[in-house]
Amino acid sequence: MTTPQHCPGYEQFKNLKSFSCKCPSCGEAKEIFSDEFDKKHTCAKCGQEIDFTQCTLEGSA
């Protein structure tokens, strides 16, 4: 038996990208991951929908 070098699920998330999106209404930042683009996201502060065309790449896992 060998010890795994990565935690379970590592392969599933190793190409995941993190994006920072600002609310078009209040400017509050929200982190959204590349596997969440098919979901609707709203600002936790004001409730406005987040526009993905305004997102910038912050990093990758």
MIVEX-600811 format. One line per 2 residues: number of its first residue (from 1); for each residue x, y, z of C-alpha. Coordinates in nm, 4 decimals, padded with zeros to 6 digits, m for minus. Layout:
N
NUM	X Y Z; ...
END
This chain:
61
1	00.0000 00.0000 00.0000; 00.1309 00.3443 m00.0936
3	00.0449 00.6851 00.0449; m00.1230 00.9155 m00.2100
5	00.0736 01.2309 m00.2918; m00.2406 01.4407 m00.3381
7	m00.5657 01.4705 m00.1500; m00.8708 01.2891 m00.2909
9	m01.0308 01.4867 m00.5728; m00.7063 01.6599 m00.6736
11	m00.7278 01.5446 m01.0372; m01.0812 01.6826 m01.0660
13	m00.9771 02.0335 m00.9558; m00.6153 02.0738 m01.0708
15	m00.7107 02.2839 m01.3776; m00.9594 02.5021 m01.1907
17	m00.9216 02.8791 m01.2389; m01.0249 03.1524 m00.9964
19	m01.1816 03.4758 m01.1211; m01.2538 03.7960 m00.9325
21	m01.5750 03.9655 m01.0425; m01.6979 04.3057 m00.9282
23	m02.0641 04.3834 m00.8855; m02.1757 04.6317 m01.1547
25	m02.3931 04.8096 m00.9004; m02.1911 04.8434 m00.5773
27	m01.8389 04.7267 m00.6730; m01.8260 04.4445 m00.4177
29	m01.5786 04.1742 m00.5263; m01.6822 03.8098 m00.5558
31	m01.4591 03.5108 m00.6258; m01.5979 03.2724 m00.8872
33	m01.4318 02.9513 m01.0049; m01.4195 02.8379 m01.3666
35	m01.6475 02.5399 m01.2977; m01.9220 02.7782 m01.1770
37	m01.9727 02.9833 m01.4953; m02.2909 02.7947 m01.5819
39	m02.4525 02.9098 m01.2552; m02.6203 03.2434 m01.1871
41	m02.4373 03.4530 m00.9272; m02.5654 03.7525 m00.7384
43	m02.3857 04.0046 m00.5200; m02.4049 03.9189 m00.1497
45	m02.4104 04.2893 m00.0625; m02.6791 04.4348 m00.2920
47	m02.8352 04.1359 m00.4717; m02.7464 04.2515 m00.8266
49	m02.6532 03.9832 m01.0833; m02.2778 03.9493 m01.1552
51	m02.1683 04.0040 m01.5182; m01.9020 03.7460 m01.6132
53	m01.7659 03.9686 m01.8937; m01.6225 04.1909 m01.6188
55	m01.4266 03.9084 m01.4507; m01.0474 03.9004 m01.4344
57	m00.8296 03.5920 m01.3860; m00.6805 03.5895 m01.0361
59	m00.5042 03.2522 m01.0296; m00.5282 02.8832 m01.0922
61	m00.5212 02.5820 m00.8669
END
